[in-house]
Amino acid sequence: MTSQKTVQTMKPATAAKKLGVYLPATPAQFQEGVVSRTELDALQADPPQWLRDLRRDGPHPRPVVAARLGVSIAGLARGGVTDALTTAQIEALRQDAPDWLTRERATQAEVRKEATRLKDKRAQQAAGSR
């Protein structure tokens, strides 16, 4: 007796998130259908031109914008950035370096530093308890 495998599918929003692209900028065919796990894997392995263009030029979703600017998503919101940005807009923000961006980058650096300190402390405690 063999069991048939069911095809795993996801909503376009989930697939766009996994691909790191802004859903409203994707082609209508992508937005209106469902994406199977196999299709997602194929898009990641050999991205079509529209996907390469979106990843290069944008508009990019907020998590990508935050990562490219070196700040948190909350930091973007505090800075007044609530929409998707293109690569050119991200570069312009980097060049202008507004006060909020400088502040948020410093905050993010402190958060990373603290996370590293806590990780090291836990590793030392784990090594000491052996």
N, C-alpha and C positions, 0 to 999 in steps of 0.2 A: 504494500500500500504506500503510495507516494502522496505527499501533501503538496498542494500547489502553493507557491510563494505568492503572497500578495505584494503588489507594487506599492512601495512607500511614496506618498506624494506630500507636497507641502504647498502652502499658499504662496503666491508671488512675493508678498512682503517678507516672508521668512527666507525665501530663496535670495531675494535682493540683499537682505541683511547678511546672509552667509557669504554672498559674493562681494560685499562691501560697496554696494552701489545704491544710489538714491532711486527708489522705486518709480516716482513720477517721471524720471528721465529715461526709463527703459522703454523699449518698443511696446506698442499696444498689445501685440501678440503675447509678449511675456507677462504683461500686467493682467491680462484677461484669463489666462489659463492657469493650470496647476503645473507644478514642476516635480517630476519624479526624482528620486535619489540618483538614478542613473543619468538623467539629463543634467542634474546639478554637477555631478562628477565630470561629465563631458564638458560642461561650460568652464569648469575650473581647469581641466587638463588642457583643453584647446579652445580658449575664449574666442568667440566671433568678433568681428571688427567693432560692432557697437559696444561690446563689453570692454574691449581694449581702450576704445575712445573714452568711455565713461570713467574708467579707472585712471586714465591719464589726465583728462581735461575737466572732468566733473560734469555737472554739479555733484558734490560729494555729500554723503549724509553726515550728520553731526559727529558721530564717533570718529569718522575719518578726519574731519576738519580738526577736531580736538587733538587727535594724535599728531597730525601734521604741524599743528601750532605748538605742541608740547604742553597742553593744558588739559584740564578735565572738562567733561561735558557741562558740569555745573559752572565751571569757570567761563565757558562760552556764554552761558545764559547770563551770568553776572556782567559780562562784557557787552551784553546786548545783541549777541549773535544767536539768532533763533532759527534762521533759515539755512538751507544748504548753500554751500559756496563753491565756486569754481576754483580750479587750480590758480588761475590768475588773481582771483580775489584773495586767496590764501597768501600768495606771494606778496601782494600789495600790503596786506596786514603785517606780514613779517618785516617788510621794508619800512613801513611807517612806525612800527613798534609803539602802538598807543600805550598809555599808562596802564590800562587794565590788563593788557597782554603781558607786560613786564611783571606786574604784580602776580598774575595768575601763574606765570612760568616759575616765579620764585616759590610760590605756594606749592606747586606741583613738585619742584625739586626737593622741598622740605618733606613732603609726603613720601617721596621715594627714599629719601635718606632715612627717615624714621622706619619705614618698612624694612629696609636693609638692616638697620640696627636691631630691630625685633627678631628678624630671621636669624641673625648671627647669635643673638642671646639665646634663642630657643635651641639652636644647634649646639651651643656650648653646654646648655643644661642637659640636653639629651646625651651628649658625650660624657658628661660628668656622672650621670646616673647609671651608666653601664657597668 
